[in-house]
């Protein structure tokens, strides 16, 4: 398979932005209705709405034509057997509406996630926030960017020691719904090491990873189940911004390596030079 070049990424960028915004518009059409949302449950008991399916159909159709012979795996599509998936060296991995619970609760913290996986690594990521018309993008050859509608601005992970020397605390972002006890224990550890209170923020969806990518958080610990489509797009952005996403043994998260699509517990780390491994 032909290696991806800077020219490939630059050519894909406007098309992916257009697709993400189209999916976001379909989501917002449902979100802004005055009547209550019709919510069903999937086999794993996770919620499903009309907006999830509308965004899925837009993305799956659009991505199928972007790169010839590259399959699309969506949270809302049937998961192929690993006999089939295991032969995929390159594929699109999408979560058409990440943060369905946040969508149902109408708090705005939901995203459209698009990732391109190449030999197990997320090499291109798009995370779009429909409520804010906010776009994050990243790849290893052109870097990570944030676009609030007035054009892209480069983003980078924050250096922890620089922040500490400036009198700022370590900033931690965590899930709004999962793993609170383990996160509290980790915060106590960080406060002992740094001698400062830890600044915390709770948030839904892949926005937590994007906060690390743009230097607004230093660490996102995840001690509850997630699937590969929940993290892939934002991991590509974090890595393009200089950070990493690692499991609790500090091995970088990789994709399509086993029959199920569940992630291990993980840490999203902005400053890779800080002594996180000694603390965590």
Protein Blocks (a to p, Z undefined) as FASTA:
>chain_A
ZZddfklmmmmmmmmmmmmmmmmmmmmmmmmpmbdcdddddfkopacdfklmmmmmmmmm
mmmmmpghiacddfkbccddfklmmmpmbdcdddfbghklmmmnonopacddddddeehi
afbdcdddfklopacdddfknopcddehiapaddddddfklmmmnopacdddddfkgokl
mmmmmmmmmmmmnopacdddddehjklmmmmmnopafbdcdfbdcdfklmmmmmmmmmmn
opacddfkopacdehkbfblcdcdddddfblmbckklmZZ
